[in-house]
């Protein structure tokens, strides 16, 4: 059985509240799970003690049994010091595309030419 440590969503519309659960990877996100390991409330401030609560002993138990944490849970565990920080691919999704970069270069060149002509 492939087990995962992941988030199960609860709460109402636009008011999310997540349970940190160990579940079979074939089960739905909010469906059946093996054990509840903690909670995550993204609406609380980042420095709040109650934002992330985990039973670290049980999390370690599931990790020793081979459960794979999802990306978000892995970040929580890195922040808690349970796992070492993994290197991630920097996707550069926010960088402008090639055409936008070309337009920016042209605009900078026009501005430079205009400033030279003004002098």
N, C-alpha and C positions, 0 to 999 in steps of 0.2 A: 504494500500500500504506500503510495507516494503522499507523504504528509507535507503540509505547508503551514507556516505561521503567517497569518494574514489578517486584514481588517474585515470585519463584518459591519455593514452600515445599519444604523438605527436612527431614531429621531425623525422629526417631521420634515416637510419640504423646506429647504433653505436653512435648516437648523440641524446639521449633521452631528451625529455622535457615533463613535465607532467602538466596537468591542474587538480586542486583540484575541484571536482564537487560533487553536491548532485544529486543522481540519484535513480531511481527505481532499486531495487536489481535484477530484472529479465532482465534488459537491458544489452547488451554486454558492455565490458570494455570501448571501444572507441565509443560506440554508443550514443544513445539519453540520455540526462541528463536534469534535472530540472533547475539547476542554476550553473554557474561557480563561485566558491568561492575563487579561488586563483591560484597560479602557484608554481611549484617546478622544479628547474633546478639542477640536481645532478652533472652536469659538473663543476659548480662553486665551489670555495673553501668553506669549512665548516663554516668559520667565515664571509662569505660574507653576506651582508644585502639582496641581491637579490636572494639568494638561495631558500628561502621559503617566499612567500608572500601570506597572507590570509586576507580576510575581516572577522575579528573576530566577528563583530556584526552579520553578516549573518550566520557564522558557529554556533554561539550560538543560533540563531533563529532555525536552523535546528536541533540542539541537543535538544532544548526544545520541538520540535515537535516529537521527538522520533527517529531521524536518528541515525544509528549506525556507528561510524567511523571504518575503517579498521585498522589493526595493525599499519601500517606505519603512517596513519593520527593520530591515537591515540598517537603515539610517538611525532609527531609534536605538538600536543595539550598539551602534558605533558611538552615539552620544553618551550612552550609559557606560561605555568602556568594556562591554562584553565581547565585542568583535573588533578586530583591527580594521582600520579605515581602508576600504577598497578603492582602487583607482577606477574611475569611470570615464567613459568616452565623452569628451566635450563636444556636444553636437553642433554648436555654433548656430543654433536655430534663429537667434536674434540678429545675426549678421545680415546685412542687405545682400540681395542677389547681384549677379554680374551686371545686369543692365542698370540697376540703381547705382552701383559703384561707378560705372562709366559716366552716368549723368552727373554724379557728384564731382568727378574729375573735370568734366567739361565746364561745369559751373564755376569751379575753383579757377580754371584757366581763364575763363571770361572775366572773372573778378580781378585776377592779376593783371590782365591786359588793360582793363578799364582803369585800374589804379596807376599803371605805368603811363597811360595816355593822359591822365589828369595831371601828372607831375610834369 
